[in-house]
Amino acid sequence: MTSGKAAKILGVATSTVTAMCERGEFSGAYRPGKWWRIPLAEVQRKRQPRKPEAPRE
């Protein structure tokens, strides 16, 4: 999927998704030209809520 569609799903700006791609945060993301392509499974993985951390005392 495009970085724009991924941004909508994740609720972030397209520039944020582009930066995430450049940092290698999406496994399998590639850039066949000007725009990034990101596997749907990777976007869904990022969308899943993280487990809350244990409270610090």
DOFIMAR-969141 format. One line per field, with one value per atom (N, C-alpha, C): residue number from 1; atom name; x, y, z. Coordinates in Angstrom, 3 decimals, always signed. Atoms other than C-alpha are relative to their C-alpha. Layout:
REM residues N
romar (NUM, ...) .
zati (CA, ...) .
x (X, ...) .
y (Y, ...) .
z (Z, ...) .
This chain:
REM residues 57
romar (1, 1, 1, 2, 2, 2, 3, 3, 3, 4, 4, 4, 5, 5, 5, 6, 6, 6, 7, 7, 7, 8, 8, 8, 9, 9, 9, 10, 10, 10, 11, 11, 11, 12, 12, 12, 13, 13, 13, 14, 14, 14, 15, 15, 15, 16, 16, 16, 17, 17, 17, 18, 18, 18, 19, 19, 19, 20, 20, 20, 21, 21, 21, 22, 22, 22, 23, 23, 23, 24, 24, 24, 25, 25, 25, 26, 26, 26, 27, 27, 27, 28, 28, 28, 29, 29, 29, 30, 30, 30, 31, 31, 31, 32, 32, 32, 33, 33, 33, 34, 34, 34, 35, 35, 35, 36, 36, 36, 37, 37, 37, 38, 38, 38, 39, 39, 39, 40, 40, 40, 41, 41, 41, 42, 42, 42, 43, 43, 43, 44, 44, 44, 45, 45, 45, 46, 46, 46, 47, 47, 47, 48, 48, 48, 49, 49, 49, 50, 50, 50, 51, 51, 51, 52, 52, 52, 53, 53, 53, 54, 54, 54, 55, 55, 55, 56, 56, 56, 57, 57, 57) .
zati (N, CA, C, N, CA, C, N, CA, C, N, CA, C, N, CA, C, N, CA, C, N, CA, C, N, CA, C, N, CA, C, N, CA, C, N, CA, C, N, CA, C, N, CA, C, N, CA, C, N, CA, C, N, CA, C, N, CA, C, N, CA, C, N, CA, C, N, CA, C, N, CA, C, N, CA, C, N, CA, C, N, CA, C, N, CA, C, N, CA, C, N, CA, C, N, CA, C, N, CA, C, N, CA, C, N, CA, C, N, CA, C, N, CA, C, N, CA, C, N, CA, C, N, CA, C, N, CA, C, N, CA, C, N, CA, C, N, CA, C, N, CA, C, N, CA, C, N, CA, C, N, CA, C, N, CA, C, N, CA, C, N, CA, C, N, CA, C, N, CA, C, N, CA, C, N, CA, C, N, CA, C, N, CA, C, N, CA, C, N, CA, C, N, CA, C, N, CA, C) .
x (+0.838, +0.000, +0.885, -0.777, +1.091, +0.215, -0.261, +2.530, -1.180, +1.175, -0.532, -1.114, +1.029, -2.934, +0.424, -0.511, -0.731, -0.139, +0.111, -0.710, -1.435, +1.407, -4.519, -0.359, +0.306, -4.746, +0.639, -0.732, -2.138, -0.342, +0.369, -3.519, +1.172, -1.172, -0.239, +0.154, -0.269, +1.112, +0.772, -0.735, +2.463, +1.501, -1.435, +5.841, +0.500, -0.372, +5.853, +0.203, -0.127, +5.283, +1.258, -1.213, +8.025, +1.241, -1.137, +10.428, +0.126, -0.018, +9.443, +0.577, -0.542, +10.209, +1.512, -1.431, +13.583, +0.792, -0.661, +14.408, -0.088, +0.122, +13.454, -1.009, +0.988, +10.472, -1.067, +0.952, +8.354, +0.787, -0.683, +9.761, -0.644, +0.518, +9.401, -0.407, +0.329, +8.794, +1.059, -0.938, +10.361, -0.438, +0.247, +10.585, +0.303, -0.225, +10.088, +0.236, -0.170, +10.329, +0.028, +0.049, +9.365, -0.732, +0.864, +6.808, +0.298, -0.201, +7.148, -1.206, +1.037, +5.157, +0.233, -0.113, +4.442, -0.966, +0.901, +3.041, -1.118, +1.152, -0.439, +0.230, -0.236, +0.619, +0.873, -0.871, +3.309, -0.762, +0.812, +0.842, -0.913, +0.874, -1.537, +0.785, -0.837, +1.319, +0.269, -0.255, +2.123, -1.266, +1.275, -1.550, -0.445, +0.403, -1.929, +0.483, -0.414, -1.896, +1.115, -1.094, +1.209, -0.477, +0.333, +1.056, +0.431, -0.388, +1.024, +1.168, -1.134, +4.166, -0.482, +0.324, +4.096, +0.213, -0.170, +3.620, +1.329, -1.275, +6.836, -0.272, +0.179, +7.132, +1.220) .
y (-1.166, +0.000, +1.231, -1.235, +3.585, +0.565, -0.631, +5.669, +0.871, -0.807, +7.922, -0.821, +0.878, +5.051, -0.523, +0.472, +3.719, +1.093, -1.122, +7.168, +0.155, -0.104, +7.278, -1.086, +1.121, +3.854, +0.203, -0.173, +4.721, +1.304, -1.274, +8.208, +0.948, -0.878, +9.975, +0.677, -0.693, +12.278, -0.908, +0.760, +10.859, +0.135, -0.202, +12.372, -0.884, +0.892, +10.312, -1.417, +1.343, +7.096, -0.070, -0.035, +8.101, -0.118, +0.071, +8.648, -1.397, +1.362, +5.276, -0.976, +0.849, +3.632, +0.191, -0.295, +5.356, -0.575, +0.587, +4.097, -1.523, +1.453, +0.553, -0.596, +0.476, +0.270, -0.907, +0.877, -1.555, -1.050, +1.080, -4.915, -0.200, +0.234, -5.403, +1.256, -1.246, -1.731, +0.258, -0.288, -0.681, +1.252, -1.251, +2.348, -0.211, +0.279, +1.507, +1.251, -1.277, +5.171, +1.091, -1.116, +8.281, -0.358, +0.282, +6.724, -1.350, +1.241, +4.043, -0.915, +1.034, +0.799, -0.810, +0.648, -0.872, -1.178, +1.151, -4.373, +0.263, -0.193, -4.315, -0.622, +0.681, -6.795, +0.846, -0.848, -4.369, +1.197, -1.123, -1.497, -0.493, +0.564, -3.714, -0.309, +0.303, -4.787, +1.273, -1.272, -1.153, +0.544, -0.510, -0.457, -0.697, +0.753, -3.122, +0.710, -0.668, -1.680, -0.777, +0.625, -2.349, -0.378, +0.399, -4.115, +1.117, -1.067, -1.588, -0.440, +0.293, -1.369, -0.136, +0.149, -2.422, +1.342, -1.281, +0.533, +0.052, -0.191, +1.921, +0.500, -0.431, +2.335, +0.698) .
z (+0.000, +0.000, +0.000, +0.050, -0.417, +1.399, -1.292, +2.383, +0.426, -0.326, +2.183, +0.622, -0.563, +2.798, +1.368, -1.289, +5.587, +1.055, -0.930, +7.187, +0.499, -0.408, +7.195, +1.003, -0.886, +8.821, +1.372, -1.255, +11.448, +0.719, -0.612, +12.084, +0.174, -0.039, +11.347, -1.358, +1.257, +8.643, -0.955, +1.011, +5.397, +0.218, -0.244, +6.264, +1.141, -1.101, +9.469, -0.518, +0.581, +7.511, -0.862, +0.822, +5.063, +0.875, -0.923, +7.956, +0.600, -0.545, +9.422, -1.025, +1.070, +6.067, -0.108, +0.114, +5.884, +1.169, -1.174, +9.392, +0.011, +0.082, +8.377, +0.966, -0.966, +10.710, -0.607, +0.679, +8.096, -0.772, +0.700, +7.072, -1.372, +1.344, +3.333, -0.745, +0.701, +2.507, -1.066, +1.078, -0.773, -0.741, +0.711, -3.001, -1.483, +1.416, -6.694, -0.843, +0.699, -7.664, +1.042, -0.944, -5.784, +1.299, -1.144, -3.407, +0.625, -0.731, -0.741, -0.155, -0.034, -0.846, +1.264, -1.304, +2.470, +0.052, -0.113, +3.072, +1.018, -0.874, +4.618, +1.371, -1.280, +7.312, +0.925, -0.816, +8.490, +0.566, -0.486, +8.746, +1.117, -1.033, +10.712, +1.272, -1.166, +12.999, +0.804, -0.680, +13.788, +0.652, -0.496, +14.389, +1.279, -1.183, +17.079, +1.254, -1.241, +20.575, +0.689, -0.738, +22.580, +1.386, -1.362, +25.903, +0.942, -0.931, +28.729, +0.874, -0.870, +30.780, +1.434, -1.417, +34.402, +0.695, -0.700, +36.747, +0.743, -0.698, +38.134, +1.403, -1.397, +41.848, +0.513) .
